[in-house]
């Protein structure tokens, strides 16, 4: 079985994240067409999938999770821009490298530095 990073949203929904390019491929394959998927605007982040019908709080929690494990956060420790889209808006064309995908339409959310730092601190205290 493929092992993704996983957290449980406060609503109880499962939120999955890829660990590397190959893992991101597997994550996208299992995402349903109406499920929410997230990725940072900058390259080098996990794709994140919220299983089931997501509410606004689920999306915010997943966006923080996505930002936390991104290269953008690792390298800059600043606010991170995250794209939110549905599984059906993801496409892959010949020549795209492993773990890379195109997205037809997306929404943007800005995750603030303090939100990521708070999330990290809460995870350490569990």
N, CA, C and O atoms as a GROMACS GRO file, in nm:
protein
  504
    1UNK      N    1   0.084  -0.120   0.000
    1UNK     CA    2   0.000   0.000   0.000
    1UNK      C    3   0.088   0.126   0.000
    1UNK      O    4   0.196   0.128   0.059
    2UNK      N    5   0.038   0.229  -0.067
    2UNK     CA    6   0.110   0.355  -0.076
    2UNK      C    7   0.087   0.434   0.053
    2UNK      O    8  -0.026   0.448   0.098
    3UNK      N    9   0.194   0.484   0.109
    3UNK     CA   10   0.184   0.557   0.235
    3UNK      C   11   0.196   0.706   0.209
    3UNK      O   12   0.301   0.756   0.168
    4UNK      N   13   0.086   0.778   0.235
    4UNK     CA   14   0.085   0.923   0.224
    4UNK      C   15   0.103   0.983   0.364
    4UNK      O   16   0.082   0.915   0.464
    5UNK      N   17   0.142   1.110   0.368
    5UNK     CA   18   0.130   1.183   0.495
    5UNK      C   19  -0.019   1.196   0.517
    5UNK      O   20  -0.095   1.211   0.422
    6UNK      N   21  -0.062   1.190   0.642
    6UNK     CA   22  -0.205   1.198   0.668
    6UNK      C   23  -0.233   1.268   0.800
    6UNK      O   24  -0.165   1.246   0.900
    7UNK      N   25  -0.334   1.355   0.797
    7UNK     CA   26  -0.386   1.416   0.919
    7UNK      C   27  -0.537   1.401   0.917
    7UNK      O   28  -0.596   1.373   0.812
    8UNK      N   29  -0.599   1.421   1.030
    8UNK     CA   30  -0.744   1.420   1.039
    8UNK      C   31  -0.789   1.562   1.065
    8UNK      O   32  -0.743   1.627   1.159
    9UNK      N   33  -0.879   1.610   0.981
    9UNK     CA   34  -0.933   1.746   0.998
    9UNK      C   35  -1.018   1.750   1.125
    9UNK      O   36  -1.059   1.645   1.175
   10UNK      N   37  -1.044   1.869   1.176
   10UNK     CA   38  -1.127   1.881   1.296
   10UNK      C   39  -1.267   1.825   1.272
   10UNK      O   40  -1.336   1.789   1.367
   11UNK      N   41  -1.310   1.817   1.145
   11UNK     CA   42  -1.441   1.760   1.110
   11UNK      C   43  -1.438   1.607   1.109
   11UNK      O   44  -1.542   1.542   1.101
   12UNK      N   45  -1.315   1.549   1.118
   12UNK     CA   46  -1.302   1.404   1.114
   12UNK      C   47  -1.261   1.351   0.978
   12UNK      O   48  -1.232   1.232   0.963
   13UNK      N   49  -1.260   1.438   0.876
   13UNK     CA   50  -1.222   1.394   0.741
   13UNK      C   51  -1.071   1.367   0.734
   13UNK      O   52  -0.991   1.428   0.804
   14UNK      N   53  -1.037   1.275   0.647
   14UNK     CA   54  -0.898   1.240   0.624
   14UNK      C   55  -0.838   1.336   0.520
   14UNK      O   56  -0.899   1.363   0.417
   15UNK      N   57  -0.718   1.387   0.550
   15UNK     CA   58  -0.646   1.474   0.458
   15UNK      C   59  -0.514   1.406   0.427
   15UNK      O   60  -0.434   1.379   0.517
   16UNK      N   61  -0.492   1.378   0.298
   16UNK     CA   62  -0.373   1.305   0.253
   16UNK      C   63  -0.278   1.399   0.179
   16UNK      O   64  -0.322   1.491   0.111
   17UNK      N   65  -0.148   1.375   0.193
   17UNK     CA   66  -0.048   1.454   0.122
   17UNK      C   67   0.060   1.362   0.067
   17UNK      O   68   0.100   1.266   0.132
   18UNK      N   69   0.105   1.393  -0.054
   18UNK     CA   70   0.215   1.317  -0.114
   18UNK      C   71   0.346   1.345  -0.043
   18UNK      O   72   0.364   1.451   0.017
   19UNK      N   73   0.438   1.249  -0.050
   19UNK     CA   74   0.569   1.263   0.014
   19UNK      C   75   0.681   1.300  -0.083
   19UNK      O   76   0.784   1.354  -0.044
   20UNK      N   77   0.658   1.269  -0.212
   20UNK     CA   78   0.757   1.298  -0.317
   20UNK      C   79   0.686   1.295  -0.452
   20UNK      O   80   0.564   1.276  -0.456
   21UNK      N   81   0.758   1.314  -0.560
   21UNK     CA   82   0.697   1.322  -0.693
   21UNK      C   83   0.618   1.195  -0.728
   21UNK      O   84   0.504   1.204  -0.775
   22UNK      N   85   0.677   1.080  -0.704
   22UNK     CA   86   0.609   0.953  -0.736
   22UNK      C   87   0.484   0.936  -0.650
   22UNK      O   88   0.380   0.892  -0.698
   23UNK      N   89   0.495   0.972  -0.524
   23UNK     CA   90   0.384   0.963  -0.430
   23UNK      C   91   0.272   1.061  -0.471
   23UNK      O   92   0.154   1.030  -0.458
   24UNK      N   93   0.311   1.180  -0.520
   24UNK     CA   94   0.212   1.276  -0.568
   24UNK      C   95   0.132   1.219  -0.684
   24UNK      O   96   0.012   1.241  -0.695
   25UNK      N   97   0.199   1.144  -0.772
   25UNK     CA   98   0.130   1.078  -0.884
   25UNK      C   99   0.020   0.985  -0.831
   25UNK      O  100  -0.092   0.986  -0.880
   26UNK      N  101   0.055   0.906  -0.732
   26UNK     CA  102  -0.040   0.811  -0.673
   26UNK      C  103  -0.154   0.885  -0.604
   26UNK      O  104  -0.269   0.843  -0.611
   27UNK      N  105  -0.121   0.994  -0.537
   27UNK     CA  106  -0.223   1.072  -0.467
   27UNK      C  107  -0.326   1.126  -0.567
   27UNK      O  108  -0.446   1.119  -0.542
   28UNK      N  109  -0.279   1.180  -0.678
   28UNK     CA  110  -0.370   1.236  -0.779
   28UNK      C  111  -0.456   1.126  -0.841
   28UNK      O  112  -0.573   1.149  -0.870
   29UNK      N  113  -0.399   1.008  -0.862
   29UNK     CA  114  -0.476   0.895  -0.919
   29UNK      C  115  -0.594   0.858  -0.830
   29UNK      O  116  -0.700   0.821  -0.880
   30UNK      N  117  -0.577   0.867  -0.698
   30UNK     CA  118  -0.683   0.823  -0.609
   30UNK      C  119  -0.782   0.935  -0.573
   30UNK      O  120  -0.885   0.908  -0.512
   31UNK      N  121  -0.753   1.058  -0.611
   31UNK     CA  122  -0.844   1.170  -0.581
   31UNK      C  123  -0.969   1.160  -0.668
   31UNK      O  124  -0.960   1.142  -0.789
   32UNK      N  125  -1.085   1.171  -0.605
   32UNK     CA  126  -1.212   1.168  -0.678
   32UNK      C  127  -1.232   1.301  -0.750
   32UNK      O  128  -1.174   1.403  -0.711
   33UNK      N  129  -1.313   1.301  -0.856
   33UNK     CA  130  -1.324   1.422  -0.938
   33UNK      C  131  -1.385   1.543  -0.866
   33UNK      O  132  -1.356   1.656  -0.903
   34UNK      N  133  -1.468   1.521  -0.764
   34UNK     CA  134  -1.525   1.635  -0.691
   34UNK      C  135  -1.458   1.660  -0.556
   34UNK      O  136  -1.502   1.747  -0.481
   35UNK      N  137  -1.352   1.587  -0.526
   35UNK     CA  138  -1.279   1.613  -0.402
   35UNK      C  139  -1.184   1.731  -0.422
   35UNK      O  140  -1.137   1.759  -0.533
   36UNK      N  141  -1.156   1.799  -0.312
   36UNK     CA  142  -1.066   1.914  -0.314
   36UNK      C  143  -0.921   1.864  -0.312
   36UNK      O  144  -0.885   1.774  -0.236
   37UNK      N  145  -0.839   1.927  -0.397
   37UNK     CA  146  -0.696   1.900  -0.403
   37UNK      C  147  -0.626   2.035  -0.390
   37UNK      O  148  -0.676   2.136  -0.440
   38UNK      N  149  -0.511   2.036  -0.324
   38UNK     CA  150  -0.436   2.161  -0.305
   38UNK      C  151  -0.290   2.142  -0.342
   38UNK      O  152  -0.237   2.031  -0.337
   39UNK      N  153  -0.226   2.253  -0.378
   39UNK     CA  154  -0.082   2.256  -0.408
   39UNK      C  155  -0.038   2.400  -0.397
   39UNK      O  156  -0.116   2.491  -0.427
   40UNK      N  157   0.085   2.424  -0.356
   40UNK     CA  158   0.132   2.563  -0.348
   40UNK      C  159   0.148   2.622  -0.488
   40UNK      O  160   0.165   2.550  -0.586
   41UNK      N  161   0.141   2.755  -0.495
   41UNK     CA  162   0.162   2.824  -0.622
   41UNK      C  163   0.304   2.799  -0.672
   41UNK      O  164   0.327   2.785  -0.792
   42UNK      N  165   0.399   2.794  -0.580
   42UNK     CA  166   0.538   2.768  -0.615
   42UNK      C  167   0.558   2.617  -0.630
   42UNK      O  168   0.490   2.539  -0.562
   43UNK      N  169   0.649   2.574  -0.719
   43UNK     CA  170   0.676   2.431  -0.732
   43UNK      C  171   0.736   2.374  -0.603
   43UNK      O  172   0.790   2.448  -0.520
   44UNK      N  173   0.726   2.244  -0.588
   44UNK     CA  174   0.790   2.178  -0.474
   44UNK      C  175   0.705   2.170  -0.351
   44UNK      O  176   0.746   2.210  -0.242
   45UNK      N  177   0.584   2.120  -0.368
   45UNK     CA  178   0.501   2.096  -0.250
   45UNK      C  179   0.428   1.964  -0.270
   45UNK      O  180   0.419   1.914  -0.382
   46UNK      N  181   0.376   1.911  -0.162
   46UNK     CA  182   0.294   1.792  -0.179
   46UNK      C  183   0.162   1.831  -0.243
   46UNK      O  184   0.114   1.943  -0.223
   47UNK      N  185   0.103   1.741  -0.319
   47UNK     CA  186  -0.038   1.756  -0.352
   47UNK      C  187  -0.111   1.706  -0.229
   47UNK      O  188  -0.070   1.608  -0.168
   48UNK      N  189  -0.218   1.773  -0.193
   48UNK     CA  190  -0.296   1.740  -0.075
   48UNK      C  191  -0.440   1.714  -0.119
   48UNK      O  192  -0.494   1.790  -0.199
   49UNK      N  193  -0.501   1.608  -0.068
   49UNK     CA  194  -0.637   1.569  -0.106
   49UNK      C  195  -0.722   1.554   0.020
   49UNK      O  196  -0.687   1.482   0.112
   50UNK      N  197  -0.837   1.624   0.021
   50UNK     CA  198  -0.933   1.609   0.130
   50UNK      C  199  -1.033   1.503   0.085
   50UNK      O  200  -1.100   1.519  -0.017
   51UNK      N  201  -1.044   1.396   0.161
   51UNK     CA  202  -1.134   1.287   0.125
   51UNK      C  203  -1.278   1.323   0.163
   51UNK      O  204  -1.305   1.362   0.277
   52UNK      N  205  -1.370   1.310   0.068
   52UNK     CA  206  -1.511   1.342   0.092
   52UNK      C  207  -1.541   1.488   0.064
   52UNK      O  208  -1.458   1.560   0.008
   53UNK      N  209  -1.660   1.531   0.104
   53UNK     CA  210  -1.706   1.669   0.080
   53UNK      C  211  -1.645   1.760   0.186
   53UNK      O  212  -1.669   1.743   0.306
   54UNK      N  213  -1.568   1.857   0.141
   54UNK     CA  214  -1.495   1.945   0.234
   54UNK      C  215  -1.571   2.073   0.263
   54UNK      O  216  -1.638   2.128   0.176
   55UNK      N  217  -1.560   2.120   0.388
   55UNK     CA  218  -1.614   2.250   0.422
   55UNK      C  219  -1.499   2.352   0.427
   55UNK      O  220  -1.383   2.316   0.406
   56UNK      N  221  -1.531   2.479   0.454
   56UNK     CA  222  -1.428   2.584   0.452
   56UNK      C  223  -1.316   2.559   0.553
   56UNK      O  224  -1.198   2.584   0.524
   57UNK      N  225  -1.352   2.508   0.670
   57UNK     CA  226  -1.251   2.482   0.774
   57UNK      C  227  -1.158   2.368   0.730
   57UNK      O  228  -1.037   2.374   0.753
   58UNK      N  229  -1.215   2.264   0.668
   58UNK     CA  230  -1.133   2.153   0.616
   58UNK      C  231  -1.031   2.207   0.516
   58UNK      O  232  -0.914   2.170   0.518
   59UNK      N  233  -1.078   2.295   0.427
   59UNK     CA  234  -0.990   2.350   0.323
   59UNK      C  235  -0.878   2.433   0.386
   59UNK      O  236  -0.763   2.423   0.344
   60UNK      N  237  -0.911   2.512   0.485
   60UNK     CA  238  -0.809   2.593   0.553
   60UNK      C  239  -0.706   2.503   0.620
   60UNK      O  240  -0.586   2.527   0.608
   61UNK      N  241  -0.751   2.401   0.690
   61UNK     CA  242  -0.660   2.308   0.758
   61UNK      C  243  -0.571   2.236   0.656
   61UNK      O  244  -0.451   2.220   0.679
   62UNK      N  245  -0.629   2.194   0.545
   62UNK     CA  246  -0.552   2.125   0.441
   62UNK      C  247  -0.451   2.220   0.376
   62UNK      O  248  -0.339   2.179   0.344
   63UNK      N  249  -0.489   2.346   0.358
   63UNK     CA  250  -0.399   2.444   0.299
   63UNK      C  251  -0.278   2.470   0.389
   63UNK      O  252  -0.166   2.486   0.340
   64UNK      N  253  -0.301   2.475   0.519
   64UNK     CA  254  -0.190   2.493   0.614
   64UNK      C  255  -0.098   2.370   0.608
   64UNK      O  256   0.024   2.384   0.608
   65UNK      N  257  -0.157   2.252   0.604
   65UNK     CA  258  -0.082   2.126   0.592
   65UNK      C  259   0.004   2.127   0.466
   65UNK      O  260   0.122   2.092   0.470
   66UNK      N  261  -0.056   2.168   0.354
   66UNK     CA  262   0.015   2.175   0.226
   66UNK      C  263   0.132   2.274   0.234
   66UNK      O  264   0.244   2.244   0.193
   67UNK      N  265   0.104   2.392   0.287
   67UNK     CA  266   0.207   2.496   0.298
   67UNK      C  267   0.321   2.451   0.388
   67UNK      O  268   0.438   2.475   0.359
   68UNK      N  269   0.287   2.385   0.497
   68UNK     CA  270   0.388   2.340   0.595
   68UNK      C  271   0.493   2.249   0.532
   68UNK      O  272   0.611   2.257   0.567
   69UNK      N  273   0.452   2.162   0.441
   69UNK     CA  274   0.545   2.066   0.382
   69UNK      C  275   0.599   2.110   0.246
   69UNK      O  276   0.654   2.030   0.171
   70UNK      N  277   0.582   2.239   0.213
   70UNK     CA  278   0.630   2.290   0.085
   70UNK      C  279   0.775   2.338   0.092
   70UNK      O  280   0.824   2.374   0.199
   71UNK      N  281   0.841   2.338  -0.023
   71UNK     CA  282   0.976   2.394  -0.031
   71UNK      C  283   0.971   2.544  -0.010
   71UNK      O  284   1.066   2.602   0.044
   72UNK      N  285   0.862   2.608  -0.051
   72UNK     CA  286   0.846   2.751  -0.032
   72UNK      C  287   0.857   2.784   0.118
   72UNK      O  288   0.929   2.877   0.155
   73UNK      N  289   0.787   2.709   0.202
   73UNK     CA  290   0.795   2.729   0.348
   73UNK      C  291   0.935   2.694   0.399
   73UNK      O  292   0.995   2.770   0.475
   74UNK      N  293   0.986   2.580   0.358
   74UNK     CA  294   1.117   2.534   0.404
   74UNK      C  295   1.225   2.638   0.374
   74UNK      O  296   1.311   2.665   0.458
   75UNK      N  297   1.221   2.696   0.254
   75UNK     CA  298   1.327   2.786   0.210
   75UNK      C  299   1.308   2.931   0.255
   75UNK      O  300   1.406   3.002   0.275
   76UNK      N  301   1.184   2.976   0.271
   76UNK     CA  302   1.158   3.118   0.296
   76UNK      C  303   1.098   3.152   0.431
   76UNK      O  304   1.116   3.263   0.480
   77UNK      N  305   1.027   3.058   0.493
   77UNK     CA  306   0.959   3.082   0.621
   77UNK      C  307   0.875   3.210   0.617
   77UNK      O  308   0.879   3.292   0.709
   78UNK      N  309   0.800   3.225   0.508
   78UNK     CA  310   0.709   3.340   0.491
   78UNK      C  311   0.571   3.288   0.455
   78UNK      O  312   0.550   3.167   0.446
   79UNK      N  313   0.475   3.381   0.435
   79UNK     CA  314   0.342   3.342   0.390
   79UNK      C  315   0.354   3.256   0.264
   79UNK      O  316   0.445   3.276   0.184
   80UNK      N  317   0.262   3.162   0.247
   80UNK     CA  318   0.266   3.070   0.133
   80UNK      C  319   0.132   3.078   0.059
   80UNK      O  320   0.026   3.071   0.121
   81UNK      N  321   0.138   3.092  -0.072
   81UNK     CA  322   0.017   3.093  -0.156
   81UNK      C  323  -0.015   2.948  -0.195
   81UNK      O  324   0.071   2.875  -0.245
   82UNK      N  325  -0.141   2.909  -0.172
   82UNK     CA  326  -0.186   2.773  -0.202
   82UNK      C  327  -0.300   2.779  -0.302
   82UNK      O  328  -0.391   2.861  -0.289
   83UNK      N  329  -0.296   2.692  -0.402
   83UNK     CA  330  -0.404   2.679  -0.501
   83UNK      C  331  -0.498   2.568  -0.457
   83UNK      O  332  -0.455   2.462  -0.411
   84UNK      N  333  -0.627   2.594  -0.473
   84UNK     CA  334  -0.732   2.498  -0.436
   84UNK      C  335  -0.810   2.464  -0.563
   84UNK      O  336  -0.854   2.554  -0.635
   85UNK      N  337  -0.828   2.336  -0.590
   85UNK     CA  338  -0.898   2.294  -0.711
   85UNK      C  339  -0.964   2.160  -0.688
   85UNK      O  340  -0.946   2.098  -0.583
   86UNK      N  341  -1.040   2.116  -0.785
   86UNK     CA  342  -1.106   1.985  -0.775
   86UNK      C  343  -1.030   1.883  -0.858
   86UNK      O  344  -0.958   1.917  -0.951
   87UNK      N  345  -1.046   1.757  -0.822
   87UNK     CA  346  -0.981   1.648  -0.894
   87UNK      C  347  -1.007   1.653  -1.043
   87UNK      O  348  -0.918   1.622  -1.123
   88UNK      N  349  -1.129   1.691  -1.082
   88UNK     CA  350  -1.164   1.693  -1.224
   88UNK      C  351  -1.092   1.802  -1.303
   88UNK      O  352  -1.090   1.797  -1.426
   89UNK      N  353  -1.032   1.900  -1.235
   89UNK     CA  354  -0.962   2.009  -1.303
   89UNK      C  355  -0.813   1.981  -1.323
   89UNK      O  356  -0.740   2.066  -1.375
   90UNK      N  357  -0.768   1.863  -1.284
   90UNK     CA  358  -0.627   1.826  -1.297
   90UNK      C  359  -0.607   1.750  -1.428
   90UNK      O  360  -0.688   1.664  -1.464
   91UNK      N  361  -0.500   1.780  -1.498
   91UNK     CA  362  -0.468   1.706  -1.620
   91UNK      C  363  -0.318   1.682  -1.629
   91UNK      O  364  -0.238   1.749  -1.563
   92UNK      N  365  -0.283   1.586  -1.711
   92UNK     CA  366  -0.143   1.552  -1.735
   92UNK      C  367  -0.127   1.532  -1.884
   92UNK      O  368  -0.205   1.461  -1.948
   93UNK      N  369  -0.025   1.596  -1.940
   93UNK     CA  370   0.003   1.575  -2.082
   93UNK      C  371   0.141   1.514  -2.097
   93UNK      O  372   0.227   1.525  -2.009
   94UNK      N  373   0.159   1.448  -2.210
   94UNK     CA  374   0.286   1.382  -2.238
   94UNK      C  375   0.400   1.482  -2.224
   94UNK      O  376   0.390   1.595  -2.271
   95UNK      N  377   0.507   1.438  -2.160
   95UNK     CA  378   0.624   1.523  -2.143
   95UNK      C  379   0.632   1.591  -2.006
   95UNK      O  380   0.737   1.641  -1.968
   96UNK      N  381   0.519   1.592  -1.932
   96UNK     CA  382   0.524   1.648  -1.796
   96UNK      C  383   0.599   1.550  -1.708
   96UNK      O  384   0.577   1.430  -1.714
   97UNK      N  385   0.687   1.604  -1.624
   97UNK     CA  386   0.765   1.514  -1.541
   97UNK      C  387   0.682   1.453  -1.428
   97UNK      O  388   0.574   1.502  -1.395
   98UNK      N  389   0.734   1.347  -1.372
   98UNK     CA  390   0.667   1.276  -1.263
   98UNK      C  391   0.635   1.374  -1.151
   98UNK      O  392   0.720   1.452  -1.108
   99UNK      N  393   0.511   1.368  -1.105
   99UNK     CA  394   0.468   1.454  -0.994
   99UNK      C  395   0.420   1.591  -1.038
   99UNK      O  396   0.378   1.671  -0.954
  100UNK      N  397   0.426   1.620  -1.168
  100UNK     CA  398   0.380   1.749  -1.220
  100UNK      C  399   0.247   1.733  -1.293
  100UNK      O  400   0.226   1.635  -1.365
  101UNK      N  401   0.159   1.830  -1.273
  101UNK     CA  402   0.027   1.827  -1.335
  101UNK      C  403  -0.012   1.968  -1.374
  101UNK      O  404   0.041   2.066  -1.321
  102UNK      N  405  -0.106   1.977  -1.467
  102UNK     CA  406  -0.168   2.104  -1.501
  102UNK      C  407  -0.302   2.112  -1.431
  102UNK      O  408  -0.361   2.010  -1.396
  103UNK      N  409  -0.350   2.236  -1.410
  103UNK     CA  410  -0.479   2.258  -1.346
  103UNK      C  411  -0.558   2.357  -1.430
  103UNK      O  412  -0.508   2.465  -1.463
  104UNK      N  413  -0.682   2.322  -1.464
  104UNK     CA  414  -0.765   2.407  -1.550
  104UNK      C  415  -0.813   2.532  -1.479
  104UNK      O  416  -0.805   2.642  -1.535
  105UNK      N  417  -0.864   2.519  -1.357
  105UNK     CA  418  -0.908   2.636  -1.281
  105UNK      C  419  -0.886   2.611  -1.133
  105UNK      O  420  -0.896   2.499  -1.084
  106UNK      N  421  -0.856   2.720  -1.062
  106UNK     CA  422  -0.825   2.708  -0.920
  106UNK      C  423  -0.859   2.836  -0.846
  106UNK      O  424  -0.875   2.942  -0.907
  107UNK      N  425  -0.870   2.825  -0.716
  107UNK     CA  426  -0.886   2.940  -0.627
  107UNK      C  427  -0.754   2.954  -0.550
  107UNK      O  428  -0.674   2.861  -0.544
  108UNK      N  429  -0.735   3.071  -0.493
  108UNK     CA  430  -0.610   3.098  -0.421
  108UNK      C  431  -0.641   3.131  -0.276
  108UNK      O  432  -0.738   3.201  -0.245
  109UNK      N  433  -0.558   3.078  -0.187
  109UNK     CA  434  -0.565   3.112  -0.046
  109UNK      C  435  -0.423   3.145   0.000
  109UNK      O  436  -0.328   3.077  -0.038
  110UNK      N  437  -0.410   3.248   0.082
  110UNK     CA  438  -0.278   3.282   0.138
  110UNK      C  439  -0.273   3.229   0.280
  110UNK      O  440  -0.357   3.263   0.364
  111UNK      N  441  -0.173   3.146   0.306
  111UNK     CA  442  -0.152   3.093   0.440
  111UNK      C  443  -0.042   3.177   0.505
  111UNK      O  444   0.070   3.184   0.456
  112UNK      N  445  -0.078   3.238   0.615
  112UNK     CA  446   0.016   3.328   0.683
  112UNK      C  447   0.120   3.251   0.762
  112UNK      O  448   0.094   3.142   0.814
  113UNK      N  449   0.238   3.309   0.770
  113UNK     CA  450   0.350   3.250   0.844
  113UNK      C  451   0.307   3.207   0.983
  113UNK      O  452   0.339   3.096   1.027
  114UNK      N  453   0.234   3.293   1.054
  114UNK     CA  454   0.194   3.262   1.192
  114UNK      C  455   0.100   3.142   1.199
  114UNK      O  456   0.100   3.069   1.299
  115UNK      N  457   0.018   3.119   1.094
  115UNK     CA  458  -0.072   3.003   1.092
  115UNK      C  459   0.009   2.873   1.081
  115UNK      O  460  -0.024   2.773   1.145
  116UNK      N  461   0.113   2.876   1.000
  116UNK     CA  462   0.197   2.757   0.983
  116UNK      C  463   0.274   2.730   1.112
  116UNK      O  464   0.283   2.617   1.158
  117UNK      N  465   0.330   2.837   1.171
  117UNK     CA  466   0.405   2.821   1.297
  117UNK      C  467   0.316   2.768   1.408
  117UNK      O  468   0.360   2.684   1.487
  118UNK      N  469   0.191   2.815   1.415
  118UNK     CA  470   0.096   2.767   1.516
  118UNK      C  471   0.067   2.618   1.494
  118UNK      O  472   0.063   2.541   1.589
  119UNK      N  473   0.047   2.579   1.366
  119UNK     CA  474   0.018   2.439   1.333
  119UNK      C  475   0.134   2.349   1.375
  119UNK      O  476   0.114   2.243   1.434
  120UNK      N  477   0.256   2.392   1.344
  120UNK     CA  478   0.375   2.313   1.380
  120UNK      C  479   0.384   2.297   1.531
  120UNK      O  480   0.410   2.188   1.582
  121UNK      N  481   0.362   2.406   1.603
  121UNK     CA  482   0.368   2.403   1.750
  121UNK      C  483   0.263   2.309   1.808
  121UNK      O  484   0.291   2.232   1.900
  122UNK      N  485   0.141   2.315   1.754
  122UNK     CA  486   0.033   2.227   1.802
  122UNK      C  487   0.066   2.080   1.776
  122UNK      O  488   0.038   1.995   1.860
  123UNK      N  489   0.125   2.050   1.660
  123UNK     CA  490   0.161   1.911   1.627
  123UNK      C  491   0.268   1.859   1.722
  123UNK      O  492   0.266   1.742   1.761
  124UNK      N  493   0.362   1.946   1.759
  124UNK     CA  494   0.470   1.904   1.851
  124UNK      C  495   0.415   1.876   1.990
  124UNK      O  496   0.468   1.791   2.061
  125UNK      N  497   0.310   1.947   2.028
  125UNK     CA  498   0.254   1.932   2.163
  125UNK      C  499   0.154   1.817   2.176
  125UNK      O  500   0.096   1.797   2.283
  126UNK      N  501   0.133   1.740   2.069
  126UNK     CA  502   0.038   1.629   2.075
  126UNK      C  503   0.106   1.503   2.119
  126UNK      O  504   0.041   1.399   2.131
   0.00000   0.00000   0.00000
